[in-house]
Amino acid sequence: MSKMRPVSLILAVGVVFSIAAAAPAQEPAAGTQPPIIDTSKTPWLEGVTIPTKPPHVSPLVPVDIAGEGGNPVPATISEDIPILLMANSEIFGEKPPATWNGTDLPDAEWTGRASVRWFFEDVAKNRSMLASLTDELPENQVKVIPLDPTKSGAVTITIARPMKYRIAADRFRTTFVNASRSLSTIVTDITPPVCGLEITAGGESGTVYPVENPVHAYPLPKHADVICRGKLFGTAGDDESVTVEGLELGARMIVPAERATLRLAKEAVVTLKPLLQDNQQVDEKTVRFGLCEGTGEKPALVGQENPAELKLAEVKLPEKPFLFIEAADLAGNRQVLYIPIQIQ
């Protein structure tokens, strides 16, 4: 029976690499030739001997990664949704290997517990993060919460466990048994973009952008705080900075007029710059912004879509005008942010 240990994990994603503990460095075994080192290129290695293989037996055993209940790990998992992973290997057994690679290991015994490292990796972004272990789980299990979507990810485990075996009547040698495995996986994106607008008019400016809060929340829906800054949100030409908390992040994010209002002159010439952000990638073909009427399920555009300049004097202003920005990410998660306008 495996002992319980603190094990949990909130992971970001990164490069595939393996780290396995090995026996302490020792002198090369008789008859082995160390590699030639060009110390003109690596002077810090002068006098260093690097053996071509471990001087003593260091068994390598297989390990399999399974999902909850021993089921296969899904090829596709979702960000922010925890899954349980299990490692199955003889390295967790009662006895270490009695032989390895043609060498007998008489009277083999474990001399310590297994050192287990879990990684979640994003190969495309060249990033990796080691697990943080907190939940009480058996030593061969971990709870994985992938934090970021990726089209090329992997779950990797590396294990090392110390053992000893008899080399003489009164002598034992200590070594390590190692195991590692990596499984490819895709992490799907469930978070809408957090896109806003940079607005200028009459020599003054304003910026509106959402910030996911709390980050990595599950279950859905996700929420965000919307930050409204600049003189265009103030009164009497004063700068203003207002945070509107707790809007649902998605297809109908409406900034309440009583909390923050964009103040524009009736004859204003407005320039708009979209601020695009997503935890994977915004689909730029879906980006729309401009003036609209009301806050329906889909923005009711007034005037030109994605205007370089918005000349208020040349459009018929609706009774309830809003600026909006609409965007979706590559997974189809959609966001629409509505910003109320007060015409002065």
GICOR-V743621 format. One record per pair of residues at least 4 apart in sequence whose ideal C-beta (glycine too) atoms are under 7 Angstrom apart, sorted by sequence separation. I is the first residue (numbers start at 0). J is the second residue. If there is no record, write none. Layout:
<<I:J> <I:J>>
//
This chain:
<<27:31> <37:41> <38:42> <50:54> <53:57> <65:69> <66:70> <76:80> <98:102> <136:140> <166:170> <228:232> <233:237> <248:252> <254:258> <256:260> <263:267> <277:281> <295:299> <300:304> <302:306> <316:320> <327:331> <328:332> <36:41> <65:70> <66:71> <98:103> <99:104> <121:126> <136:141> <166:171> <199:204> <216:221> <227:232> <233:238> <247:252> <254:259> <281:286> <311:316> <327:332> <27:33> <38:44> <65:71> <66:72> <76:82> <98:104> <136:142> <165:171> <166:172> <198:204> <216:222> <230:236> <233:239> <246:252> <263:269> <275:281> <293:299> <327:333> <38:45> <65:72> <66:73> <97:104> <120:127> <164:171> <198:205> <230:237> <232:239> <291:298> <292:299> <302:309> <36:44> <64:72> <96:104> <134:142> <163:171> <164:172> <230:238> <291:299> <326:334> <118:127> <119:128> <163:172> <197:206> <229:238> <232:241> <291:300> <292:301> <97:107> <118:128> <163:173> <211:221> <212:222> <229:239> <291:301> <325:335> <96:107> <118:129> <130:141> <143:154> <195:206> <196:207> <212:223> <228:239> <243:254> <275:286> <287:298> <289:300> <290:301> <72:84> <95:107> <118:130> <161:173> <162:174> <195:207> <211:223> <212:224> <228:240> <243:255> <290:302> <302:314> <323:335> <324:336> <94:107> <95:108> <116:129> <117:130> <195:208> <210:223> <273:286> <289:302> <301:314> <323:336> <95:109> <116:130> <161:175> <162:176> <195:209> <209:223> <210:224> <227:241> <289:303> <323:337> <33:48> <34:49> <160:175> <209:224> <243:258> <273:288> <289:304> <33:49> <66:82> <67:83> <69:85> <159:175> <160:176> <193:209> <209:225> <210:226> <226:242> <227:243> <243:259> <289:305> <301:317> <321:337> <322:338> <33:50> <34:51> <66:83> <193:210> <241:258> <271:288> <287:304> <288:305> <289:306> <321:338> <66:84> <159:177> <193:211> <207:225> <208:226> <224:242> <225:243> <241:259> <287:305> <321:339> <322:340> <31:50> <158:177> <224:243> <290:309> <321:340> <31:51> <64:84> <65:85> <158:178> <207:227> <224:244> <289:309> <320:340> <27:48> <158:179> <190:211> <225:246> <64:86> <65:87> <91:113> <157:179> <206:228> <320:342> <27:50> <90:113> <115:138> <156:179> <205:228> <206:229> <222:245> <223:246> <62:86> <63:87> <117:141> <119:143> <156:180> <205:229> <222:246> <290:314> <62:87> <113:138> <124:149> <204:229> <205:230> <222:247> <223:248> <292:317> <298:323> <28:54> <62:88> <112:138> <119:145> <121:147> <123:149> <155:181> <204:230> <205:231> <222:248> <293:319> <316:342> <27:54> <61:88> <123:150> <203:230> <204:231> <205:232> <220:247> <221:248> <225:252> <227:254> <232:259> <292:319> <294:321> <298:325> <26:54> <60:88> <62:90> <121:149> <123:151> <153:181> <154:182> <203:231> <220:248> <232:260> <292:320> <25:54> <60:89> <122:151> <153:182> <220:249> <225:254> <232:261> <60:90> <121:151> <122:152> <153:183> <154:184> <189:219> <193:223> <231:261> <290:320> <291:321> <22:53> <121:152> <122:153> <153:184> <190:221> <200:231> <231:262> <21:53> <120:152> <152:184> <227:259> <290:322> <291:323> <22:55> <119:152> <120:153> <152:185> <198:231> <152:186> <289:323> <22:57> <119:154> <120:155> <150:185> <271:306> <288:323> <21:57> <60:96> <149:185> <288:324> <118:155> <149:186> <211:248> <298:335> <58:96> <148:186> <270:308> <271:309> <287:325> <117:156> <147:186> <148:187> <209:248> <116:156> <148:188> <268:308> <269:309> <286:326> <58:99> <115:156> <116:157> <145:186> <253:294> <285:326> <268:310> <269:311> <285:327> <56:99> <115:158> <209:252> <251:294> <294:337> <114:158> <267:311> <113:158> <114:159> <251:296> <266:311> <281:326> <282:327> <56:102> <114:160> <250:296> <265:311> <266:312> <282:328> <91:138> <113:160> <281:328> <282:329> <56:104> <91:139> <263:311> <280:328> <111:160> <279:328> <280:329> <111:161> <279:329> <109:160> <110:161> <273:324> <275:326> <277:328> <110:162> <86:139> <109:162> <110:163> <85:139> <108:162> <85:140> <107:162> <108:163> <193:248> <84:140> <205:261> <83:140> <84:141> <107:164> <191:248> <106:164> <191:249> <83:142> <84:143> <105:164> <106:165> <104:164> <105:165> <81:142> <82:143> <261:322> <81:143> <81:144> <110:173> <198:261> <200:263> <201:264> <79:144> <201:267> <208:274> <78:145> <79:146> <95:162> <200:267> <78:146> <90:158> <200:268> <76:145> <78:147> <146:215> <200:269> <78:148> <84:154> <86:156> <88:158> <90:160> <198:269> <199:270> <198:271> <196:271> <197:272> <196:272> <196:273> <197:274> <261:338> <263:340> <265:342> <196:274> <261:339> <194:273> <195:274> <260:339> <261:340> <262:341> <263:342> <264:343> <96:176> <194:274> <261:341> <263:343> <95:176> <194:275> <260:341> <262:343> <72:154> <194:276> <252:334> <192:275> <193:276> <250:333> <252:335> <254:337> <256:339> <192:276> <249:333> <250:334> <251:335> <252:336> <253:337> <254:338> <192:277> <249:334> <250:335> <252:337> <254:339> <90:176> <248:334> <194:281> <90:178> <190:278> <192:281> <1:91> <64:154> <88:178> <188:278> <188:279> <64:156> <196:288> <20:114> <62:156> <62:158> <18:116> <15:120> <14:120> <12:119> <13:120> <15:122> <12:120> <13:121> <14:122> <76:184> <78:186> <8:117> <10:119> <12:121> <75:184> <77:186> <78:187> <72:182> <74:184> <75:185> <76:186> <77:187> <78:188> <79:189> <13:124> <14:125> <16:127> <74:185> <78:189> <12:124> <13:125> <14:126> <72:184> <75:187> <77:189> <78:190> <13:126> <14:127> <12:126> <13:127> <11:126> <13:128> <60:176> <62:178> <64:180> <11:128> <55:172> <57:174> <61:178> <62:179> <63:180> <10:128> <56:174> <57:175> <58:176> <59:177> <60:178> <62:180> <64:182> <55:174> <59:178> <10:130> <57:177> <8:130> <9:131> <8:131> <7:131> <8:132> <7:132> <6:132> <7:133> <196:322> <5:132> <7:134> <209:336> <5:133> <6:134> <196:324> <5:134> <195:324> <5:135> <6:136> <148:278> <194:324> <147:278> <148:279> <207:338> <3:135> <194:326> <8:141> <10:143> <12:145> <3:137> <4:138> <6:140> <8:142> <10:144> <12:146> <192:326> <6:141> <7:142> <8:143> <9:144> <10:145> <11:146> <12:147> <192:327> <1:137> <2:138> <8:144> <10:146> <11:147> <79:215> <192:328> <1:138> <9:146> <12:149> <79:216> <80:217> <1:139> <15:153> <17:155> <19:157> <79:217> <18:157> <20:159> <12:152> <15:155> <17:157> <19:159> <188:328> <194:334> <191:332> <195:336> <188:330> <190:332> <191:333> <192:334> <194:336> <196:338> <187:330> <189:332> <191:334> <188:332> <22:174> <22:175> <21:175> <20:175> <20:177> <19:177> <19:179> <17:179> <15:181> <12:186>>
//
